[in-house]
Amino acid sequence: MQTTERVTVTIPIEMRQAAQREAEERNVALSTVVSEALAEHVRARALREVVEDYEAEFGVITEDEMREYAARVGIPYSSPRRRVDAA
């Protein structure tokens, strides 16, 4: 059973160049970098949907709750609001 498929996409030149640099730095194929980026996007979108559903039922998740959860699972916490504000 085939698990991959060749496709043609059009992307900005700068994006392709950045992805190519990353592929070269990691010594992997460009398709690996693109596949990983797409998989990350799909996971992030699914997570956003889960959070939206949760918040619709229980209310907005607070910064304190996010910080607490990060500490509980042992990951560093970085406020998404701060990243948005900095952009």
C-alpha positions in Angstrom: 0.0 0.0 0.0 1.4 3.4 -1.0 1.7 5.8 1.9 2.9 8.9 0.0 1.8 10.8 -3.0 3.6 13.2 -5.2 1.8 16.6 -5.5 2.5 20.0 -7.0 2.0 23.1 -4.9 2.7 26.8 -5.4 4.4 28.6 -2.5 6.2 31.9 -2.0 9.8 31.7 -3.1 11.1 32.8 0.3 9.1 30.0 2.0 10.6 27.4 -0.3 14.1 28.8 0.2 13.7 28.7 4.0 12.3 25.1 3.9 15.2 24.1 1.6 17.8 25.6 4.0 16.2 23.7 6.9 16.2 20.5 4.9 19.9 20.9 4.1 20.8 21.8 7.7 19.0 18.7 8.9 20.2 16.6 6.0 16.7 15.5 5.1 14.6 15.8 2.0 12.6 19.0 1.3 9.5 16.8 1.3 10.3 15.7 4.9 10.3 19.4 6.1 7.1 20.2 4.2 5.4 17.0 5.5 6.4 17.8 9.1 5.2 21.4 8.8 1.9 20.3 7.4 1.4 17.7 10.1 2.2 20.3 12.8 -0.4 22.6 11.2 -3.0 19.9 11.2 -2.3 19.0 14.9 -2.4 22.7 15.9 -5.8 23.2 14.1 -7.2 20.1 15.8 -6.0 21.4 19.2 -7.6 24.8 18.5 -10.9 23.0 17.9 -10.6 21.0 21.1 -9.8 24.2 23.1 -12.7 26.1 21.4 -15.1 23.3 22.3 -13.8 23.1 25.9 -14.1 26.9 26.3 -17.6 26.9 24.8 -18.7 24.5 27.5 -16.6 25.5 30.6 -15.4 29.1 29.8 -12.1 30.6 28.7 -8.9 28.8 29.9 -7.0 31.3 32.0 -3.3 32.1 31.9 -3.0 30.6 35.4 -4.6 27.4 34.3 -2.2 27.1 31.3 0.8 27.8 33.5 -0.4 25.3 36.0 -0.9 22.6 33.4 2.5 23.2 31.8 4.2 22.8 35.2 2.2 19.6 35.9 3.3 18.0 32.6 6.9 19.4 32.9 7.1 21.7 29.9 8.1 25.4 29.9 5.2 27.8 29.6 5.2 30.6 27.2 2.1 32.8 27.0 0.5 32.7 23.5 -0.8 36.2 24.3 2.7 37.6 24.8 3.8 36.1 21.4 0.8 37.7 19.7 1.4 41.0 21.4 5.1 41.0 20.4 4.3 40.4 16.7 
